[in-house]
Amino acid sequence: MDLKIKDKIAVITGGGNGIGRAISLCLAAEGAKVVVADLNKDDAAQVIREIKKTGGSGMAIGFNAINSDDVGAMVQRSLETYGTIDILVNNVGGGFGTGYVTEILIDNWDKTIDINLKSAFLCCRAAAQVMTKSKKGRIINISSVSGKTGEALIGAYCAAKFGVIGLTQVLARELARFDITVNAVCPGYVFTPGWEKLAQMLKESYAPFADKSLEEIFETRVKSATPLKRPQTPEEIAYLVAYLASEQAKSITGQAISIDGGAFMG
């Protein structure tokens, strides 16, 4: 299927590794010119090198997604290089600490909300100001299955990802008159660096996990939570993002689409 995104300008935040890397590579393979924006510019540059080896094009930008000046500078550089932004994928995210809400450190709560929700708000706002002028665009926010159902011990992460879905729905209504679609993708269980960090926290904090490897902790969670009893891959998430960015998905907006092995149904 021709997704008709050839030569579209796609900005992927947090595009330097994990799911973001897979999205960057997938959109580039479909012919988009990608801006890989990441806190770690070296990671972003490595992804661009991979893209160029296969004949694609793009550029790497180092930026802090929770700093409004950095976000503005990232968007401005994208405009100076390519003239517009057609697609924005907000993939920046993560968690800081685990524990019951009654015990979580306030600093960890604030950082988790910032990295997941504030980053999406800032990047959506900046990109939408560009897209409304051209009266077209696609915004895809990466939420989580944890943004659809609360889970003990990761309350801040759940709250942030619920917020991303709420932001997605609001923007879908506000931007529809400009022919801009806004959707969320909700991955289930992908063994990314972020999940490795969470598994390490669980290993250190909870006795039942003390003797398990990080992979075993992850597999235990996947098998208990998903009917298909298998994890998802970054590439699977990327293919869904590519479809939502395409012309074929022009009538899909305001949706939070799960890709989670059946963990959440509804």
C-alpha positions as CSV (number, residue, x, y, z in Angstrom):
1,M,0.0,0.0,0.0
2,D,1.3,3.4,-0.9
3,L,0.8,5.5,2.2
4,K,1.3,8.8,0.2
5,I,3.7,10.3,2.7
6,K,6.6,10.6,0.3
7,D,8.4,13.9,0.7
8,K,6.3,14.8,3.7
9,I,8.2,16.5,6.5
10,A,7.9,14.4,9.7
11,V,9.2,15.5,13.1
12,I,9.7,12.6,15.6
13,T,10.5,13.6,19.1
14,G,12.4,11.1,21.2
15,G,13.4,9.6,17.8
16,G,16.9,8.5,18.8
17,N,16.1,5.1,20.3
18,G,13.5,2.5,21.0
19,I,10.0,3.1,19.6
20,G,11.1,6.5,18.3
21,R,13.9,5.1,16.3
22,A,11.6,2.5,14.7
23,I,9.1,5.3,13.8
24,S,11.9,7.4,12.3
25,L,13.1,4.5,10.2
26,C,9.6,3.5,9.1
27,L,8.5,6.9,8.0
28,A,11.8,7.4,6.2
29,A,11.4,4.1,4.4
30,E,7.9,5.4,3.2
31,G,9.7,8.4,1.7
32,A,9.2,11.1,4.4
33,K,11.9,13.5,5.2
34,V,12.4,13.0,8.9
35,V,13.6,15.3,11.6
36,V,14.8,13.1,14.5
37,A,14.7,15.3,17.6
38,D,16.1,13.9,20.8
39,L,17.7,15.0,24.0
40,N,20.7,12.9,23.0
41,K,21.8,14.4,19.7
42,D,24.3,11.6,19.1
43,D,21.5,9.0,19.2
44,A,19.5,11.1,16.7
45,A,22.5,11.5,14.4
46,Q,23.0,7.7,14.4
47,V,19.4,7.2,13.3
48,I,19.9,9.7,10.5
49,R,23.0,7.9,9.4
50,E,21.0,4.7,9.2
51,I,18.3,6.5,7.2
52,K,20.8,8.0,4.7
53,K,22.5,4.6,4.1
54,T,19.2,3.3,2.7
55,G,18.7,6.4,0.5
56,G,16.4,8.4,2.8
57,S,16.9,11.9,4.0
58,G,16.5,13.9,7.2
59,M,18.4,15.7,9.9
60,A,19.1,15.3,13.6
61,I,18.3,17.9,16.2
62,G,19.3,17.9,19.9
63,F,16.6,19.4,22.1
64,N,14.9,19.3,25.5
65,A,11.2,18.6,24.9
66,I,10.1,20.1,28.2
67,N,11.8,23.4,27.5
68,S,9.6,25.8,25.5
69,D,12.6,27.7,24.1
70,D,14.2,24.4,22.9
71,V,10.9,23.3,21.3
72,G,10.5,26.6,19.5
73,A,14.1,26.4,18.2
74,M,13.6,22.9,17.0
75,V,10.5,23.8,15.1
76,Q,12.2,26.9,13.7
77,R,15.2,24.9,12.5
78,S,12.8,22.4,10.8
79,L,11.1,25.2,9.0
80,E,14.3,26.8,7.9
81,T,15.5,23.5,6.4
82,Y,12.2,22.1,5.0
83,G,9.7,25.0,4.9
84,T,6.9,23.2,6.8
85,I,5.9,20.4,9.1
86,D,3.4,17.9,7.8
87,I,3.6,15.2,10.5
88,L,4.5,15.4,14.2
89,V,5.0,12.3,16.3
90,N,5.4,13.0,20.0
91,N,7.3,10.0,21.3
92,V,9.2,11.6,24.2
93,G,8.2,9.8,27.5
94,G,9.3,7.8,30.5
95,G,8.9,7.4,34.2
96,F,10.8,8.4,37.3
97,G,10.4,6.0,40.2
98,T,7.8,3.5,41.2
99,G,5.7,3.2,44.3
100,Y,2.2,3.8,45.7
101,V,0.8,7.3,45.2
102,T,0.9,7.9,48.9
103,E,4.6,7.3,48.9
104,I,5.9,8.6,45.6
105,L,8.4,11.5,45.7
106,I,6.8,14.7,44.6
107,D,9.9,15.4,42.4
108,N,9.4,12.1,40.6
109,W,5.7,12.8,40.1
110,D,6.5,16.2,38.6
111,K,9.3,14.9,36.3
112,T,7.1,12.1,35.1
113,I,4.2,14.5,34.2
114,D,6.6,16.8,32.5
115,I,8.4,14.3,30.3
116,N,5.2,12.7,29.1
117,L,2.5,15.4,29.2
118,K,4.2,18.7,29.2
119,S,6.4,17.6,26.3
120,A,3.4,16.6,24.2
121,F,1.7,19.9,25.0
122,L,4.7,22.1,24.0
123,C,5.4,20.2,20.8
124,C,1.8,20.0,19.8
125,R,1.3,23.7,20.4
126,A,4.4,24.7,18.4
127,A,3.7,22.3,15.5
128,A,0.0,23.2,15.3
129,Q,0.8,26.8,14.9
130,V,2.6,25.8,11.7
131,M,0.0,23.3,10.5
132,T,-2.9,25.7,11.0
133,K,-1.3,28.1,8.5
134,S,-1.0,25.4,5.8
135,K,-4.4,24.0,6.8
136,K,-3.3,20.4,6.9
137,G,-1.3,18.0,9.1
138,R,-1.1,14.9,11.2
139,I,-0.3,14.7,14.9
140,I,0.3,11.3,16.6
141,N,0.9,11.3,20.3
142,I,2.4,8.1,21.9
143,S,0.4,7.3,25.0
144,S,0.3,3.9,26.5
145,V,-2.1,1.1,27.6
146,S,-1.4,2.6,31.0
147,G,-3.2,5.7,29.8
148,K,-6.4,3.7,29.6
149,T,-6.4,1.7,32.8
150,G,-4.8,2.5,36.1
151,E,-1.9,0.3,37.3
152,A,-0.6,0.2,40.9
153,L,2.9,1.4,41.5
154,I,3.1,3.6,38.3
155,G,0.5,6.2,39.2
156,A,2.4,9.2,37.9
157,Y,3.0,7.5,34.6
158,C,-0.7,6.5,34.3
159,A,-1.8,10.0,35.1
160,A,0.5,11.5,32.5
161,K,-0.5,9.0,29.8
162,F,-4.2,9.5,30.6
163,G,-3.5,13.2,30.1
164,V,-1.9,12.6,26.7
165,I,-5.1,11.0,25.6
166,G,-7.2,13.9,26.9
167,L,-4.9,16.4,25.2
168,T,-5.3,14.4,22.0
169,Q,-9.1,14.5,22.1
170,V,-9.1,18.2,22.8
171,L,-6.7,19.0,19.9
172,A,-8.6,16.8,17.6
173,R,-11.7,18.9,18.1
174,E,-9.9,22.2,18.0
175,L,-7.8,21.5,14.9
176,A,-10.3,19.6,12.8
177,R,-11.4,22.8,11.0
178,F,-7.9,23.1,9.7
179,D,-7.9,19.5,8.3
180,I,-5.4,18.4,11.0
181,T,-6.0,15.0,12.5
182,V,-4.8,14.2,16.0
183,N,-4.6,10.6,17.3
184,A,-2.9,8.7,20.1
185,V,-1.2,5.3,19.8
186,C,-1.2,3.2,23.0
187,P,1.6,0.6,23.0
188,G,1.3,-2.3,25.5
189,Y,4.5,-4.1,26.4
190,V,7.7,-3.3,24.4
191,F,11.1,-4.1,25.8
192,T,12.6,-0.7,25.3
193,P,15.3,1.1,27.4
194,G,12.4,2.6,29.4
195,W,11.0,-0.8,30.3
196,E,14.5,-2.0,31.2
197,K,14.7,0.9,33.6
198,L,11.3,0.0,35.1
199,A,12.3,-3.7,35.4
200,Q,15.4,-2.7,37.2
201,M,13.4,-0.6,39.7
202,L,11.1,-3.5,40.3
203,K,14.0,-5.8,40.8
204,E,15.5,-3.5,43.4
205,S,12.3,-2.7,45.2
206,Y,10.2,-5.8,45.3
207,A,11.4,-9.1,46.8
208,P,9.6,-11.4,44.3
209,F,11.6,-10.0,41.5
210,A,15.0,-9.9,43.2
211,D,16.3,-13.1,41.7
212,K,14.8,-12.5,38.2
213,S,16.6,-11.0,35.2
214,L,15.2,-7.9,33.6
215,E,13.9,-9.9,30.7
216,E,12.2,-12.4,33.0
217,I,10.5,-9.6,34.9
218,F,9.3,-8.2,31.6
219,E,8.1,-11.6,30.3
220,T,6.3,-12.3,33.6
221,R,4.3,-9.1,33.2
222,V,3.5,-9.7,29.5
223,K,2.2,-13.2,30.1
224,S,0.0,-12.1,33.0
225,A,-1.4,-9.1,31.3
226,T,-2.0,-10.0,27.6
227,P,-4.2,-12.6,26.1
228,L,-1.7,-13.1,23.3
229,K,1.0,-13.6,25.9
230,R,3.7,-12.0,23.7
231,P,5.3,-8.6,23.7
232,Q,4.9,-6.0,21.0
233,T,7.9,-4.7,18.9
234,P,8.9,-1.1,18.1
235,E,8.3,-1.9,14.5
236,E,4.7,-2.9,15.1
237,I,4.1,0.5,16.8
238,A,5.9,2.3,13.9
239,Y,3.6,0.7,11.2
240,L,0.5,1.9,13.0
241,V,2.0,5.4,13.3
242,A,2.8,5.4,9.6
243,Y,-0.7,4.5,8.7
244,L,-2.2,7.3,11.0
245,A,0.2,9.7,9.3
246,S,-1.0,8.7,5.8
247,E,-3.6,10.1,3.5
248,Q,-5.6,6.8,3.9
249,A,-6.2,7.8,7.6
250,K,-7.6,11.2,6.8
251,S,-11.0,10.4,8.5
252,I,-9.4,9.1,11.8
253,T,-9.1,11.7,14.5
254,G,-9.5,11.9,18.2
255,Q,-8.8,8.2,18.7
256,A,-6.5,6.4,21.2
257,I,-5.6,3.1,19.4
258,S,-4.2,0.3,21.5
259,I,-1.6,-2.1,20.2
260,D,-1.1,-4.2,23.2
261,G,-1.7,-7.9,22.6
262,G,-5.3,-7.5,24.0
263,A,-4.2,-6.2,27.4
264,F,-6.9,-3.5,27.2
265,M,-10.2,-4.1,25.4
266,G,-12.8,-1.4,25.2
